[in-house]
Amino acid sequence: MGDLFAPQHLIIILLIIVLLFGGKKIPELMRGLGKGIREFKDAKDNVKREIETSVNEDKDATKNIS
């Protein structure tokens, strides 16, 4: 059973993608995928930053009360 994706599997998958979309559409697909990944990372970073800010504000508020 070995590896889930052996090199032969990846080659077959790439060939199927080329056959389905053609050589001209692949750069467009990759740009769209890259843009989607970038937007996801930006959203993740924004959420992380908001959580950290909220935690820091809560800590500061707790210190001021004591």
N, C-alpha and C positions, 0 to 999 in steps of 0.2 A: 504494500500500500504506500509506503514511502512518503515523498513530498506531495503536498496538495497541488502545487503548481510547479511541475518540472519544466525545464526550458522548452521541451517540445510542446507543452500545453500553451505556454505564452506565445510561441511562434504561431500556432494554429489560431489563437485568439486574435493576434495582430492581423493575420491574413483575412480572417472573417471581417474584422473592422474595415480593412482596406476595401474588401469586396462590397460591403454594405454601403459605405459612405463615399468611396472614391478618394483618390489622393488629394483632390483640391479641397475637400470639406474637412479633412483631418486637422489642419492648422486652425480653422475656425472653431472646431470642437475643443481643441486644446486650449485656445484662448478663453473660450467660455468656461471651461472647467477651471482654469487658473483664476479667472475673475471670481467665480463662485467660491473657490477655496479661500481667496484673499478676503472676500466679504465675510465669510464665516469666521476667519481668524480675527478680523477687525471687531466683529460683533462679540466674539468670545473675550477679547481683550477689554472691550468696553464694559461688559458685564463684570469681569474680574476687577477692573478699576473701580466700578461703582460699589461693589461689595467691600473692597478694601477701604474705600473712603468712608462708607457707612460704619464699618467696624471701628475705624480710627476716631470718627466723630463720637461714637458711643463710648469709647474709652475715655476721650477727653471730657465728655459730659459726666461720666462716672467720677473722674478725678475732681472735677469742679464741685460736685455735690458733697464729697467727703470732707 
